[in-house]
Amino acid sequence: MRDKSYLAASRRKTRRTMLKILSIGAAITIAFIAMVVITGASIISHNEKSFVSHLHPSLNVLANGKSISVPKNIGIDSSLHKDHSLDQYGAEGAAPLHTHDDSGTIHVESTVNRNYTLGEFLNIWGIDLNDKTIKLTVDGIPVSDHRNHVLEDGQNLELYIT
């Protein structure tokens, strides 16, 4: 037989309220832990270092008047990562100058604050420009020294190879 006194009813109500609060608290705690684990895992898998420089210039290449696609994974894929002299400034397994896709976007993701040049990107890529005539325009303006041109965020670079 159930106790129907005021005190017994109050205890039952308090117990139900506490169970609801504990259930909600447990759900929030589980959601928070899951978010931390998922977020932490993605940060660790992308890079264990912090970037102080993150720029995105765009490069279009024309060889003998024909457009050449800038390959994905330059500076990441070993067949497209020829010069490793700057690797200490990039994410683990990637040069600080690299591509993720074939859109021509160069990702400058560096752990140090320094200027990077188009020449350094071309060295990482390993593209053979020996005995070629090279012209560069940046945002439509001719640049005389393509190798020493400093990459900046949002630039549109046109590299002409003949």
DOBA-867955 format. One record per residue (C-alpha): residue in three letters; y, x, z. Coordinates in nm, 4 decimals. Each point is the difference from the previous one (the first is absolute). Layout:
N
+------+----------+----------+----------+
| resn |        y |        x |        z |
+------+----------+----------+----------+
|  ala |        Y |        X |        Z |
...
+------+----------+----------+----------+
# end
This chain:
162
+------+----------+----------+----------+
| resn |        y |        x |        z |
+------+----------+----------+----------+
|  met |   0.0000 |   0.0000 |   0.0000 |
|  arg |   0.3392 |   0.1290 |  -0.1042 |
|  asp |   0.2745 |   0.0542 |   0.2561 |
|  lys |   0.2898 |  -0.2266 |  -0.0984 |
|  ser |   0.2456 |   0.1224 |   0.2565 |
|  tyr |   0.3468 |   0.1138 |  -0.1017 |
|  leu |  -0.0753 |   0.3647 |   0.0868 |
|  ala |  -0.3231 |   0.0039 |  -0.2007 |
|  ala |   0.1716 |  -0.1538 |  -0.3047 |
|  ser |   0.2825 |   0.2531 |   0.0298 |
|  arg |  -0.2523 |   0.2893 |   0.0136 |
|  arg |  -0.1781 |  -0.1324 |  -0.3109 |
|  lys |   0.3301 |  -0.0299 |  -0.1859 |
|  thr |   0.1027 |   0.3516 |   0.1061 |
|  arg |  -0.3396 |   0.1365 |  -0.1102 |
|  arg |   0.0340 |  -0.1661 |  -0.3465 |
|  thr |   0.3539 |   0.1363 |  -0.0387 |
|  met |  -0.1131 |   0.3504 |   0.0978 |
|  leu |  -0.2889 |  -0.0141 |  -0.2480 |
|  lys |   0.2417 |  -0.0998 |  -0.2776 |
|  ile |   0.2405 |   0.2817 |   0.0924 |
|  leu |  -0.2822 |   0.2552 |   0.0166 |
|  ser |  -0.1388 |  -0.1163 |  -0.3354 |
|  ile |   0.3400 |   0.0274 |  -0.1691 |
|  gly |   0.0605 |   0.3390 |   0.1647 |
|  ala |  -0.3401 |   0.1269 |  -0.1166 |
|  ala |   0.0666 |  -0.1189 |  -0.3569 |
|  ile |   0.3404 |   0.1713 |  -0.0042 |
|  thr |  -0.1503 |   0.3200 |   0.1423 |
|  ile |  -0.2790 |   0.0034 |  -0.2608 |
|  ala |   0.2503 |  -0.0623 |  -0.2810 |
|  phe |   0.2252 |   0.2802 |   0.1275 |
|  ile |  -0.2888 |   0.2477 |   0.0279 |
|  ala |  -0.1215 |  -0.0918 |  -0.3499 |
|  met |   0.3518 |   0.0514 |  -0.1405 |
|  val |   0.0318 |   0.3424 |   0.1682 |
|  val |  -0.3431 |   0.1103 |  -0.1209 |
|  ile |   0.0604 |  -0.1172 |  -0.3590 |
|  thr |   0.3524 |   0.1438 |  -0.0171 |
|  gly |  -0.1030 |   0.3246 |   0.1658 |
|  ala |  -0.2929 |   0.0439 |  -0.2377 |
|  ser |   0.2168 |  -0.0496 |  -0.3088 |
|  ile |   0.2629 |   0.2469 |   0.1240 |
|  ile |  -0.2618 |   0.2637 |   0.0767 |
|  ser |  -0.1778 |  -0.0447 |  -0.3319 |
|  his |   0.3284 |   0.0279 |  -0.1976 |
|  asn |   0.1484 |   0.2961 |   0.1791 |
|  glu |  -0.0146 |   0.1651 |   0.3384 |
|  lys |   0.3447 |   0.1553 |  -0.0579 |
|  ser |   0.3387 |  -0.1702 |   0.0029 |
|  phe |   0.2083 |   0.0027 |  -0.3158 |
|  val |   0.3670 |   0.0958 |   0.0282 |
|  ser |   0.0552 |  -0.0341 |  -0.3745 |
|  his |  -0.1272 |  -0.2869 |  -0.2151 |
|  leu |   0.1507 |  -0.0283 |  -0.3499 |
|  his |  -0.1052 |  -0.1675 |  -0.3253 |
|  pro |   0.1427 |   0.1429 |  -0.3235 |
|  ser |  -0.1497 |  -0.1271 |  -0.3276 |
|  leu |  -0.1242 |   0.2276 |  -0.2798 |
|  asn |  -0.0550 |  -0.0886 |  -0.3660 |
|  val |  -0.1518 |   0.2628 |  -0.2266 |
|  leu |   0.0335 |   0.0077 |  -0.3785 |
|  ala |  -0.1948 |   0.2617 |  -0.1951 |
|  asn |   0.0973 |   0.0325 |  -0.3656 |
|  gly |   0.1630 |  -0.3431 |   0.0200 |
|  lys |  -0.3059 |  -0.1731 |   0.1478 |
|  ser |  -0.0107 |  -0.1353 |   0.3518 |
|  ile |  -0.2523 |   0.1701 |   0.2288 |
|  ser |  -0.1198 |  -0.1783 |   0.3112 |
|  val |   0.0562 |   0.1904 |   0.3255 |
|  pro |  -0.3510 |  -0.0118 |   0.1531 |
|  lys |  -0.0793 |  -0.1609 |   0.3324 |
|  asn |  -0.0938 |   0.2243 |   0.2935 |
|  ile |   0.1887 |   0.3127 |  -0.1076 |
|  gly |   0.0060 |   0.2161 |   0.3133 |
|  ile |  -0.2936 |  -0.1940 |   0.1472 |
|  asp |  -0.2913 |   0.0203 |  -0.2467 |
|  ser |  -0.1253 |   0.3603 |  -0.0155 |
|  ser |   0.0063 |   0.0006 |  -0.3826 |
|  leu |   0.3726 |  -0.0911 |   0.0129 |
|  his |   0.0932 |   0.2165 |   0.2994 |
|  lys |   0.0377 |   0.3503 |  -0.1407 |
|  asp |   0.2634 |   0.1599 |   0.2272 |
|  his |  -0.0698 |  -0.0224 |   0.3745 |
|  ser |   0.2974 |   0.2053 |   0.1209 |
|  leu |   0.1775 |  -0.3057 |   0.1456 |
|  asp |  -0.3028 |  -0.1758 |   0.1527 |
|  gln |   0.1088 |   0.0873 |   0.3545 |
|  tyr |   0.2936 |  -0.2430 |  -0.0425 |
|  gly |  -0.2043 |  -0.2980 |  -0.1218 |
|  ala |  -0.2517 |  -0.2435 |   0.1404 |
|  glu |  -0.3477 |   0.1320 |   0.0615 |
|  gly |  -0.1689 |   0.0315 |  -0.3381 |
|  ala |   0.3191 |  -0.0573 |  -0.2006 |
|  ala |   0.2915 |   0.2062 |  -0.1206 |
|  pro |   0.3459 |  -0.1120 |   0.1151 |
|  leu |   0.0674 |  -0.0824 |  -0.3692 |
|  his |  -0.2622 |  -0.2349 |  -0.1402 |
|  thr |  -0.0682 |  -0.3234 |  -0.1877 |
|  his |  -0.2012 |  -0.3045 |   0.1061 |
|  asp |  -0.0174 |  -0.1742 |  -0.3372 |
|  asp |   0.0909 |   0.0616 |  -0.3645 |
|  ser |   0.3438 |  -0.1672 |   0.0209 |
|  gly |   0.1817 |   0.3353 |   0.0022 |
|  thr |   0.1221 |  -0.0402 |   0.3574 |
|  ile |  -0.0045 |   0.3350 |   0.1782 |
|  his |  -0.0530 |  -0.0380 |   0.3735 |
|  val |   0.1862 |   0.2641 |   0.1981 |
|  glu |  -0.1548 |  -0.0307 |   0.3464 |
|  ser |   0.0800 |   0.3066 |   0.2076 |
|  thr |  -0.0343 |   0.0989 |   0.3634 |
|  val |   0.3028 |   0.2292 |  -0.0354 |
|  asn |   0.3520 |  -0.0648 |  -0.1203 |
|  arg |   0.0340 |   0.2092 |  -0.3156 |
|  asn |   0.0839 |  -0.0394 |  -0.3661 |
|  tyr |  -0.2867 |  -0.0303 |  -0.2487 |
|  thr |   0.0385 |   0.0701 |  -0.3700 |
|  leu |  -0.1466 |  -0.1388 |  -0.3191 |
|  gly |  -0.1413 |   0.3489 |  -0.0640 |
|  glu |  -0.1976 |  -0.0182 |   0.3257 |
|  phe |  -0.1399 |  -0.3390 |  -0.1017 |
|  leu |  -0.0959 |   0.1345 |  -0.3441 |
|  asn |  -0.1712 |   0.2992 |   0.1676 |
|  ile |  -0.2024 |  -0.2325 |   0.2244 |
|  trp |  -0.0958 |  -0.2097 |  -0.3023 |
|  gly |  -0.0974 |   0.3138 |  -0.1903 |
|  ile |   0.1428 |  -0.1220 |  -0.3301 |
|  asp |   0.0176 |   0.2840 |  -0.2562 |
|  leu |   0.3560 |   0.0368 |  -0.1287 |
|  asn |  -0.0332 |   0.3567 |  -0.1298 |
|  asp |   0.1468 |   0.0496 |  -0.3467 |
|  lys |   0.1512 |  -0.3512 |   0.0114 |
|  thr |   0.3601 |  -0.1064 |  -0.0321 |
|  ile |   0.0936 |  -0.2121 |   0.3021 |
|  lys |   0.2995 |  -0.2278 |   0.0419 |
|  leu |   0.0770 |  -0.2140 |   0.3025 |
|  thr |   0.2358 |  -0.2892 |   0.0558 |
|  val |   0.0610 |  -0.1528 |   0.3414 |
|  asp |   0.1372 |  -0.3523 |  -0.0041 |
|  gly |   0.0930 |   0.0664 |  -0.3648 |
|  ile |   0.1903 |   0.3226 |   0.0694 |
|  pro |  -0.1351 |   0.3270 |  -0.1495 |
|  val |  -0.1094 |   0.2630 |   0.2532 |
|  ser |  -0.0110 |   0.3621 |  -0.1154 |
|  asp |  -0.2596 |   0.1363 |   0.2464 |
|  his |  -0.2915 |  -0.2420 |   0.0259 |
|  arg |  -0.2063 |   0.2244 |   0.2308 |
|  asn |   0.2671 |   0.0235 |   0.2715 |
|  his |   0.1149 |  -0.3607 |  -0.0117 |
|  val |  -0.0096 |  -0.1405 |   0.3556 |
|  leu |  -0.1813 |  -0.3342 |   0.0234 |
|  glu |   0.1928 |  -0.2867 |   0.1605 |
|  asp |  -0.0906 |  -0.3563 |   0.0896 |
|  gly |   0.0324 |  -0.2503 |  -0.2830 |
|  gln |   0.0634 |   0.2531 |  -0.2768 |
|  asn |  -0.1285 |  -0.0747 |  -0.3506 |
|  leu |  -0.1165 |   0.3228 |  -0.1601 |
|  glu |  -0.0835 |   0.0271 |  -0.3719 |
|  leu |  -0.1904 |   0.3175 |  -0.0871 |
|  tyr |  -0.0111 |   0.0802 |  -0.3723 |
|  ile |  -0.2653 |   0.2500 |  -0.1123 |
|  thr |  -0.0112 |   0.1371 |  -0.3565 |
+------+----------+----------+----------+
# end
